[in-house]
Amino acid sequence: MPDTDSSYVHPKCYANTRGGCSTTISGEHYISHALIRLYTFDDPGVRIQPTPNYRIPVGIQPRRFVANVLCTAHNNGLSDADGAALAFATFLRSIALRYMNGAGTWGEPDEVEVSGDDFQRWVLKLLITHAAADVFTERNGERVTTLVSDEAIDLLLDRAGWPSTWGLGVTGDLSNAHLSFDPFTRIETVTSDWWSAAPLIKHDPKLLFGGVVDLAGVSFTLCLFNQSEALLHDDEINPLHRVTQRPSSLSWVLNGVPKTVRFRWSDPWEHVPVTFTMQR
Ligand SMILES: [Zn+2]
């Protein structure tokens, strides 16, 4: 964890709002290195070609897909967040590879437990890293610079509790076309199309307000504001319509056999299970 006695503020570290920085900047991965390794079969010769907004014109080794926006101390303090995302993706991906969209086997009931707190922080970290490195783009392809609030940093570093109306969510209504809940029927989900990140931005001034992050075929919303009203608006452009906040579990059930991710939460808010029944 960061040395909280330190008052050092590294000017390039986005988490420097209350000091605690080390003097060295680390390369913070845009998307967890362990996840890239998982999805590239840990092939040491693999190269990735980021989309143009990352300003990396050539294919690179996964370890170099980084932004210099976080000091070493704060980066090291966030490794549990990466671990939660890795556990989630590893579980769903292994099922998808066995199931092969119906050509393989679904197998026995299975479950994994993941810290919801850490997973929520991983989603926030991914969004903040992209914001701090100015790599988000608007619909016209222009890069957009967004501010990151001090509150967002306090939540990321676990210095503050999440308000009940803020935070992580998943789709609670399959008619919401913005949010995916399908880890198993598209082969791209286990090979090339396994993550994405899009911000929610508040304007004047432009502030990172949350976002939508996909991992392993599942969309997660994250709100740094009271989302109560947004959950009700059935406006077509609203990704938050009928989102279920902070689920206690996500289950996919085929022929009565469930595969379940259980989320462990330390906050005092209500957590409900979300189940998707699959059809062959
Ligand atoms: Zn720092």
Residues whose N, C-alpha, C, O or C-beta is under 5 A from the ligand:
A	BS01	ZN	C13 A15 N16 G20 C21 S22 C71 H74
